[in-house]
């Protein structure tokens, strides 16, 4: 028969076969793939080219586990007449067909067809003769496990990096235990927690965590000693901090958690999370059941205060050249000298044209987590722009370098600077940093020697005089704002009102993020 006629014949036969499926066979779509999972509940193997592959099914799930990886179904078709179930998986669109004996009873002679190649499917032998599964355990004692990652499924690199060196004791104080009457295991600083309920006493577990590009695979192993107890397991994660530091835009990420109980695999769970920009700082989260604030994370602002930035030496040299101060000696010269040094910093930033920018919107959104966008030191200097928190951490970085302890004052929707006037920290001054851009020093002269300079100084129209006037106004405005919020700042009960002491934050372990 000519090749053209053979091709036409095959096409006609294929068309007839498709029409037959449409008219005589009722397909079952992905939401009914439980048919397959019920028929094949357990673990099975097949061998292809001398390589053994393992396929796992659990009743009620909408996925199978192929060689240890969870694969979600795209579609399933159950051909009742021939007792065949065909499956297409979402990832890679791999096509499987399971051919069952027509009597429906004998499960020893199941054939698996993978991309039109047939293999014998055999039961995976177990010494216990019973596959351990989450559903099986749940049927026995109400066992369950539930992963929770980050805040509302969001992970903040700024929080992870700034608290990376915290001790477990510090984490316990700061992160707390939000689930009452639960036993906590692992690293309380971890953004990953798994809630495990109703296990038998002395149950051994192994938890494997895969967070994709932001971390290396991490494992927690331990023993749950008490029965009928809620356990919260927080595995220590082996983060890739360079990847976190380089994250400028929010990105989605698939997290996979695998749990083993007494050396038997219970199952895998996938969760899509969002990794936020390194510039996003979590302020507070109302993750509690009643909407209450679970934790206060404002101390992360201290990580953007970078007293080690090499640009600071250049700025201090420029500040001395203005003649405002001869040197920067911290608290050595008394209270008035402290004011002069802070003014010299204000003055040189004004001379560089730093302007207020209202950009505070974070790169992501959550109804449960409140956050703010913060520029790094270099970015604020390079763009000559700063919002309220940018300008505050910028000046705080320089003050910290010259030995003056700064503080960040946070009130609803705003932040401004405070600094200690002596080493004891008993006296504070406040500075409204957003007023820096209110005065354009380009309009004023340097007040050089000569008659023109003398006249400019007499009229109060030199750059230093204009800058000093704006500095005093910013001090008065800062004091006014602090007094208005005084009672709430001192109470310490509201995370929207706080004073973040940079020196204290360093002792906590909050190190600068070296961007």
C-alpha positions in Angstrom: 0.0 0.0 0.0 1.5 3.4 -0.9 2.8 5.5 2.0 0.2 8.3 1.4 -2.7 5.8 1.7 -1.2 4.3 4.9 -0.9 7.7 6.5 -4.5 8.5 5.5 -5.7 5.2 7.0 -3.9 5.9 10.3 -5.4 9.4 10.4 -8.9 8.0 9.8 -8.5 5.3 12.5 -7.2 7.9 15.0 -10.2 10.1 14.2 -12.6 7.1 14.7 -10.8 6.3 18.0 -11.2 9.9 19.3 -14.9 10.0 18.4 -15.4 6.7 20.2 -13.9 8.1 23.3 -16.2 11.2 23.1 -19.3 9.1 22.6 -18.8 5.9 24.6 -16.4 6.8 27.4 -17.1 9.2 30.2 -13.8 11.0 31.2 -13.0 11.8 34.8 -11.1 15.0 35.3 -8.4 16.0 37.8 -10.8 16.6 40.7 -11.8 12.9 40.5 -8.2 11.6 40.4 -9.0 10.1 43.8 -10.2 7.1 41.9 -6.6 6.3 41.0 -5.4 7.0 44.5 -8.0 4.8 46.0 -7.2 1.9 43.7 -3.4 2.2 44.1 -3.1 3.5 47.7 0.4 2.7 48.8 3.8 2.5 47.2 4.6 0.8 43.9 7.7 0.2 41.7 8.6 -0.3 38.0 11.9 -0.8 36.4 13.0 1.0 33.2 16.5 0.4 31.7 17.7 -1.3 34.9 16.6 1.8 37.0 13.9 1.2 39.7 11.3 3.9 40.0 8.9 4.4 42.9 5.4 5.7 42.6 3.3 6.5 45.8 -0.4 7.2 46.1 -2.4 8.2 49.2 -6.2 8.2 49.4 -7.7 11.7 49.2 -4.6 13.4 47.6 -4.7 15.1 44.2 -1.1 14.2 43.4 1.3 11.2 43.3 4.9 11.0 44.5 7.3 10.0 41.7 10.8 9.1 42.9 10.3 11.2 46.0 9.0 14.3 44.3 5.4 15.4 44.5 3.7 15.6 41.1 0.3 17.3 40.8 -2.3 15.9 38.3 -3.2 18.0 35.3 -6.0 15.6 34.2 -7.2 12.0 34.7 -9.5 9.9 32.5 -11.0 6.7 33.8 -12.0 4.3 31.0 -14.4 2.0 32.9 -14.9 -0.5 30.0 -11.3 -1.3 29.7 -10.5 -0.5 33.4 -7.7 1.9 32.4 -6.8 5.2 34.1 -4.7 7.7 32.1 -3.0 10.5 33.9 -1.2 13.6 32.8 1.0 15.5 35.3 1.3 19.3 35.4 5.1 19.3 35.4 6.5 18.1 32.1 3.1 16.8 31.0 4.4 13.2 31.4 1.7 10.7 30.4 0.9 7.6 32.5 -1.7 4.9 31.9 -2.5 2.3 34.5 -4.0 -1.0 33.0 -6.0 -2.9 35.7 -7.2 -6.5 35.3 -10.8 -6.4 34.0 -12.1 -8.3 37.0 -11.0 -5.4 39.2 -9.9 -7.8 41.9 -6.4 -8.9 41.2 -3.9 -6.0 41.7 -0.8 -8.1 41.1 -1.0 -7.9 37.3 -1.2 -4.1 36.9 0.6 -2.7 33.9 2.0 0.8 33.7 2.4 2.6 30.4 4.8 5.5 30.5 4.8 7.5 27.3 3.5 4.4 25.5 6.1 2.1 26.9 4.7 -0.7 29.1 6.1 -1.9 32.5 4.9 -4.3 35.2 3.8 -2.4 38.3 4.7 -4.2 41.5 3.9 -3.5 45.2 6.8 -2.1 47.2 7.7 -4.7 49.8 7.7 -3.6 53.4 8.6 -5.5 56.5 5.5 -4.1 58.2 3.4 -5.1 55.2 1.6 -1.8 55.8 2.4 1.6 54.2 2.7 4.4 56.7 0.8 7.5 55.5 -0.6 10.7 57.0 -4.1 9.4 56.3 -3.4 6.1 57.9 -2.0 7.8 61.0 -4.9 10.2 61.1 -7.3 7.2 61.1 -5.6 5.8 64.1 -5.1 8.7 66.4 -6.0 12.0 64.8 -2.4 12.6 63.7 -1.8 15.7 61.5 1.1 18.0 60.5 0.9 21.5 59.0 3.7 23.7 57.8 3.7 27.5 58.1 6.5 29.5 56.5 7.2 33.2 57.2 4.4 35.6 58.0 1.3 35.1 55.9 3.5 33.1 53.5 6.0 35.9 53.2 9.7 35.7 54.0 11.7 38.9 54.7 15.5 38.7 53.8 16.1 41.8 56.1 14.8 39.9 59.1 16.7 36.7 58.3 20.0 38.5 57.7 19.8 40.8 60.7 19.0 38.0 63.1 21.3 35.4 61.6 23.7 35.6 64.6 21.1 35.5 67.3 21.4 32.9 70.0 18.5 30.6 70.7 17.9 32.5 74.0 17.6 35.8 72.2 15.2 34.2 69.7 13.1 32.9 72.5 12.8 36.4 74.0 12.1 38.1 70.7 10.0 35.7 68.7 8.1 34.1 71.6 5.8 31.1 71.5 2.5 32.0 69.9 0.8 28.6 70.3 -0.2 28.0 73.9 0.5 24.7 75.7 2.7 23.5 72.8 6.2 22.0 73.0 8.7 23.9 70.8 11.7 22.1 69.3 14.5 23.5 67.2 15.6 27.0 66.4 13.0 29.6 67.4 14.6 32.1 65.0 13.6 29.9 62.1 10.9 31.2 59.7 9.7 27.6 59.1 7.5 25.9 61.6 5.6 22.6 61.4 2.8 21.9 63.8 2.5 18.2 64.6 -0.4 16.9 66.6 -1.3 13.6 68.2 1.7 11.3 68.0 2.6 8.4 70.2 5.2 8.9 72.9 8.9 8.6 71.9 8.1 9.1 68.2 11.1 9.8 66.1 10.7 12.3 63.3 12.8 13.6 60.4 11.8 16.8 58.7 13.4 17.8 55.4 13.0 21.3 54.1 13.7 22.6 50.6 13.4 26.3 50.1 14.8 26.4 46.6 17.3 29.1 45.6 17.4 30.9 49.0 18.7 28.0 51.1 20.5 24.7 51.0 18.5 21.6 51.9 18.0 21.5 55.7 17.1 18.7 58.0 15.7 18.5 61.5 15.8 15.2 63.5 14.3 14.7 66.9 12.1 12.7 69.2 8.6 13.8 70.3 8.6 12.4 73.8 5.0 13.0 74.8 1.8 11.6 73.4 -1.4 13.7 72.7 0.8 16.8 72.6 1.0 19.7 70.1 4.6 20.0 68.9 5.9 23.0 67.0 9.1 22.1 65.2 11.3 24.9 63.9 14.2 23.6 61.9 17.4 25.6 61.5 17.6 26.6 57.9 20.9 26.8 56.0 20.2 30.0 54.1 22.3 31.4 51.2 22.7 34.9 52.6 24.2 36.2 49.4 21.0 35.3 47.5 18.9 36.9 50.1 21.0 40.1 50.0 20.7 40.3 46.2 16.9 40.0 46.2 15.7 43.4 44.9 12.2 42.4 43.7 9.7 40.1 45.4 9.7 36.6 43.9 7.5 33.5 44.3 9.2 30.3 45.5 7.9 26.7 46.0 8.8 25.3 49.4 8.7 21.6 49.9 8.6 19.9 53.3 9.0 16.1 53.7 8.2 14.4 57.0 9.3 11.0 58.2 7.8 9.3 61.3 9.8 6.4 62.8 11.9 6.2 59.6 8.8 5.9 57.4 7.8 8.7 54.9 4.5 10.2 55.9 4.3 12.5 52.9 5.3 15.8 51.2 3.7 19.2 51.3 4.2 22.1 49.0 3.7 25.7 49.8 4.2 28.7 47.5 5.7 31.6 49.4 6.8 35.1 48.5 10.4 36.2 49.2 10.3 40.0 49.7 12.9 42.6 48.6 15.9 43.1 50.9 14.6 46.7 51.3 11.3 45.6 52.9 11.3 45.7 56.7 8.6 44.0 58.7 7.3 46.2 61.4 4.6 44.2 63.1 2.4 41.2 62.4 -1.2 40.4 63.6 -0.9 36.7 63.0 -2.8 35.7 66.1 -6.3 34.1 65.9 -8.0 37.2 67.3 -5.9 39.7 65.1 -3.6 40.6 67.9 0.0 41.5 67.3 2.0 38.4 67.6 5.5 40.1 67.5 7.2 43.4 67.0 10.0 43.5 64.4 10.8 47.2 64.4 14.4 46.4 65.6 15.2 45.3 62.1 15.4 49.1 61.2 18.7 49.0 63.2 20.2 46.7 60.6 20.0 49.6 58.0 22.2 51.8 60.3 25.6 51.0 58.9 28.4 52.8 60.8 30.9 50.8 58.8 30.1 52.3 55.4 33.3 53.6 53.8 31.5 56.7 52.5 31.2 58.0 56.1 34.9 59.0 56.2 34.5 61.1 53.1 31.4 62.9 54.6 33.2 63.6 57.9 36.1 65.1 56.0 33.7 67.4 54.1 32.0 68.3 57.4 35.2 69.4 58.9 36.1 71.5 55.8 32.9 73.5 56.4 34.4 74.9 59.7 31.5 73.9 61.9 33.7 71.6 63.9 37.4 70.8 64.1 36.9 67.1 64.8 34.3 64.5 65.8 35.0 63.2 69.3 31.7 61.9 70.4 30.9 62.9 74.0 34.3 64.3 74.9 33.4 67.9 74.6 30.1 68.0 76.5 26.5 68.6 75.4 27.0 71.6 73.3 29.8 69.9 71.4 27.4 67.0 70.7 24.9 69.4 69.1 27.7 70.9 67.0 28.8 67.5 65.7 25.2 66.5 64.8 24.7 69.8 63.1 27.9 69.3 61.1 26.4 66.0 59.8 23.1 67.8 59.0 25.0 70.6 57.3 27.1 68.4 54.9 24.0 66.3 53.9 22.1 69.5 53.1 25.1 70.8 51.1 24.9 67.6 49.1 21.3 68.4 48.2 19.6 65.6 50.1 15.8 65.9 49.6 12.8 64.4 51.1 11.2 61.6 49.1 7.9 60.1 50.1 8.6 56.6 48.8 7.8 54.3 51.7 5.6 51.7 49.9 7.0 48.1 50.3 7.4 45.9 47.3 4.8 43.4 48.5 1.5 43.4 50.4 -0.1 41.6 53.2 -3.2 42.4 55.3 -1.5 40.7 58.3 2.1 42.0 58.1 2.9 45.7 58.2 6.2 46.6 56.5 8.1 49.6 55.0 10.6 50.2 52.2 14.0 51.4 53.4 16.9 52.6 51.3 20.5 51.6 52.1 23.1 54.3 52.9 24.7 54.2 49.5 21.4 54.5 47.7 20.3 57.5 49.7 23.6 59.3 49.1 23.7 58.3 45.4 20.1 59.5 44.7 20.2 62.4 47.2 16.7 61.3 48.3 15.4 60.0 51.6 12.1 59.4 53.2 11.6 59.7 56.9 13.2 56.4 57.8 15.9 56.7 55.1 17.1 60.0 56.4 16.9 58.8 60.0 19.1 55.7 59.4 21.5 57.7 57.2 22.3 60.3 60.0 22.2 57.5 62.6 24.9 55.7 60.7 27.2 58.7 60.8 26.5 59.5 64.5 27.2 55.9 65.4 30.5 56.1 63.7 31.6 59.2 65.6 30.6 57.8 69.0 27.2 59.4 69.5 24.5 56.8 70.2 21.4 57.3 67.9 17.9 56.1 68.3 15.1 55.6 65.8 11.7 56.9 67.0 8.8 55.2 65.3 5.2 56.4 65.4 2.3 55.5 63.1 3.3 56.3 59.5 6.4 58.1 60.5 9.9 57.9 61.9 12.4 60.5 63.2 15.8 60.6 64.9 16.8 60.8 68.5 20.3 60.9 69.9 21.9 60.8 73.4 23.4 64.0 74.7 25.7 62.2 77.1 27.1 58.7 77.6 24.5 57.8 80.2 21.7 58.1 77.8 19.6 60.0 80.3 19.1 63.1 78.1 17.7 62.8 74.6 17.4 65.3 71.7 15.0 64.7 68.8 15.5 65.7 65.1 12.9 65.7 62.3 15.1 64.6 59.4 12.5 65.2 56.7 13.0 69.0 57.1 16.5 68.7 55.7 15.3 69.4 52.2 13.3 72.5 53.2 16.3 74.7 52.8 18.2 75.0 49.5 21.8 75.9 50.4 22.6 76.7 46.8 20.9 80.1 47.3 23.4 81.1 50.0 27.1 82.1 49.9 30.0 80.4 51.7 30.7 83.7 53.6 34.3 83.9 52.4 36.8 86.5 53.6 36.2 90.1 52.4 33.5 92.6 52.5 31.0 90.4 50.7 31.6 87.6 53.2 31.2 90.0 56.2 27.9 91.3 54.8 26.6 87.8 54.3 27.5 86.8 57.8 25.9 90.0 59.2 22.7 89.3 57.3 22.7 85.6 58.3 22.8 84.5 54.7 25.8 82.1 54.6 25.3 78.4 53.9 26.3 77.5 57.5 23.9 80.1 59.0 21.0 79.0 56.8 21.7 75.3 57.6 21.9 76.0 61.3 18.6 77.8 61.3 16.9 74.8 59.6 18.7 72.4 62.0 17.3 74.3 65.1 13.8 74.2 63.5 14.1 70.4 63.0 15.2 70.0 66.6 12.1 71.9 67.8 9.8 69.9 65.5 11.3 66.6 66.7 10.8 67.5 70.3 7.2 68.5 69.6 6.5 65.1 67.9 8.2 63.2 70.7 6.2 65.0 73.4 2.9 64.3 71.5 3.7 60.6 71.6 5.5 60.5 74.9 3.0 58.4 76.9 2.7 55.7 74.2 6.4 55.6 73.6 7.1 55.1 77.3 4.4 52.5 77.7 6.1 50.0 75.4 2.8 48.2 74.9 2.0 49.4 71.3 4.3 48.2 68.5 3.3 51.2 66.5 5.1 53.4 69.0 8.7 52.5 69.8 12.2 53.9 70.3 14.9 51.7 68.8 18.2 52.1 70.6 20.9 51.3 68.1 23.5 50.5 70.8 21.1 48.1 72.4 20.2 46.6 69.1 23.9 45.8 68.5 24.1 44.1 71.9 21.0 42.0 70.9 22.9 40.9 67.8 21.4 43.1 65.1 24.4 43.7 62.9 24.4 46.2 59.9 23.4 44.7 56.6 26.5 45.3 54.5 24.9 46.0 51.1 
